[in-house]
Amino acid sequence: MLWIKALHIVFVASWFAGLFYLPRIFVNLALVAPGSVAERARLLLMARKLLRFTTLLSIPALALGAWLWLGYGIGRGPGNGWMHAKLAVVLLVIGYHHACGVLLRKLADGSSRRSPRWLRCFNEVPVLLLLAAVLLAVVKPF
């Protein structure tokens, strides 16, 4: 079980690394000067590759977490309300990941109307989600 837990932590950390950096690329895309075609193309390429890689990292993170929960029973049974909250956070992370994909498509086709300031705020969301998930998993407050 400890191997599964260790791998789960590594893949979650890697997944979040992508979720931390991808919206920062979005901020840079929003700041590209009109007519800077090469810079915009380079940032879009970086964002697409990072989204693809981050998506690949999310699969083992989620699978290993499910294995710990369903296979080993971590967080199951009475007195494990923290796991319900953590699963809700995981759903929010998946939703955030999906929102990054939608936002990338809008930035690529020029239909996004999000300001760099909004994108900077959006960039902070995964920090809060990771904080919530770690506190729930380690402290197990309920």
N, C-alpha and C positions, 0 to 999 in steps of 0.2 A: 504494500500500500504506500510506503514512503516514496518509492520510485515514481508511482503514479502522481502522488501529491507534488513531488519536486518538478516533474515534467509539466504538470498543470500550471504551477507557478511560473515556470520559465516561459511557457507559451502565452499565458495571460500577460506577463510583463512585456513580451515581444509585441503582442497584439496592441496593447496600450501605447507602446512606443510609436507605432504607426498612427494611432488615433491622436497622439499628441502632436505629431509633426504634420500630418496631412492638412489640418485646418490652417496651419501656419503658411503652407504653400498657397492656400486659398487667399489669405491676406495679401501675399505677394502678388498673386494674380490680379486681385482687385486694384492694386497699386500700379500695375504696369501702365506706362504712358501709352496713349493712343499712337499707333504706328510702330510700336516695338514688337514686330511680328516674331522675330527670332526668340526674344526673351519670353514672350507669351507661349510660344510653341514648346520651348524647353520646360517651362513650369508645368504646362499641361501634361507633357510626357512624364515628368517626375511624379506628378500627382496620380496619373493613371497607373504607373508602375507600382507606386507605393500603395494605392488602394487595392490593387490585385494581390500584392504580397501580404498586406495586412489581412485581407479576406482569407488567404490561405493559412495564415497563422491563427485565425479565430477558430478554425475547424478543430484542430487538436485541442485547443484550449477548452472549447465547449464539450468535446467528446470526453476528455479526461475528467472534467468537472462532473459530467453526468455519470461517469464510471465511479467516481468517488461517492457520489450521492446515492445512486441506484445499486451499484455493485457492492460497495463497502458499507453502505448505510450511514455515511456521515451526514448529519443533519436530519435524520429520520427519527420518528418517534416523538413522544411527549417531551416538552421542554426545549424544543428546537425551533421556536418561532423565528429565530434569527435567520434560519435557512429560507423561510418564505420571503422575508425581506430581501435577502441576498439574491434570490431568484428573480425578484422584481427588479433589482438593480441590474442583473444580467440582461433582462429583457430591455431595459432602458439603454444599456450599452449596445445591444444588437440594433435597436432603433436608431441610436446615434450613428452607428456604423452605416446603416442604410441611408440616413440623412446625408452623410458625407458623400455617398455615391450619387444621390440626387443632386446635391449642390455642385458636385464636380461636373455633372452633365450640363447643368444650367450655366456654370461658368464657361464651359467649353463652347456652348452654342450662343453665348452672349445674352441669354435671357435672365440671368441673375441680377437682381436689383439690390443685393446686400452690400452694405457699406463696409469698408475696412474695419471700422469700429465694431460693427455687429459681428463680423467674422472673428475679431479678436476675442469678443465675449464668448462666442461659440467655441472658440479654441480652448476655453477654460473648463468646459463641461466635463470632459473625460477625467480631469483631475478630481473633480467632486465625486464623480461616479466611482473612481478607483478608491478614493478615501472611504466612501460609504461601504464598498464591498470588503475592503480590508478590515475596517472596524467591525463590521458584522461578523466576519469569519474569525477574527482573532479574539475580540472581546466577548462575542456571543451575548449581547445585552438582554435578550429575552428568549 
